Amino acid sequence: MEKKGLLYVDTHSHLYDEAFDNDRKETIERAVESGVKKIILPSVDSSTMDRMMCMVKEYPSVCKMMIGVHPTSITSENIKRELKVVEENYPLYDWVGIGEIGLDFYWDTTYKKEQEEAFEWQLDLAIKQNAPVSVHSREAMDRTLDMMSRYDVRGVMHCFSGTYSQACRVLDRGLKIGVGGTVTYKNNPMREIIRAVGYEHIVYETDAPYLPPVPHRGKRNESSYIPLVVAYLSECLDVSMEKLSAAAQKNVEEVFGLTL
Ligand SMILES: [Zn+2]
């Protein structure tokens, strides 16, 4: 199934997570061997910063990093402090984008107001710095898109799981659709949505260690599984893996400026 010679970028992976503490080096080697030559690491909050930076120092040609505060990390007590860390660190290092940022009303809506405030602040930063964003949106797609309508920002709707009309809104906003392992799950509507909007608008991601594709469902996800997702889509859509990887790479270059 996997074709040799095709190259990919994993546009969203938490490879600094403790889940990889025992075999991080091997995981990166497997990724590179499978054609996943670059891996973009999104921040969660200030607590993940050190681990992420260590990885980028150790694997500078493979790992690139984004800075940002994840919506579920925000509380009324820490919002100022967390955003200050972003503000202070932004000029100091080489970030390929701002992420992951957005809204998550699935787990808890206690800090809805603060989530929106942090999202806007980080969208402002993206505009000011002309940086792309990696957007997390759960149980909040319409609100996320409403808020983004005031920002002419490029980026990715990470792990998109909305409806066809929401996918159209994402594209109208000028964003790409992040596709990962969940597209391979039984009865997942994403493959039909991709067929309808066109594979030219997507980028691939794992969100590792979460959401592995079939046949690894229920286990740990990793970047080397990206070709499995592409092979699956190739069959569903009847589009060659070459075309799928080339289209995604064009988007990665456009959004993140990363070449392979
Ligand atoms: Zn993530």
Boltz pocket constraint, residues with backbone or C-beta under 6 A from the ligand:
constraints:
  - pocket:
      binder: B
      contacts: [[A, 12], [A, 14], [A, 42], [A, 100], [A, 207]]
      max_distance: 6.0
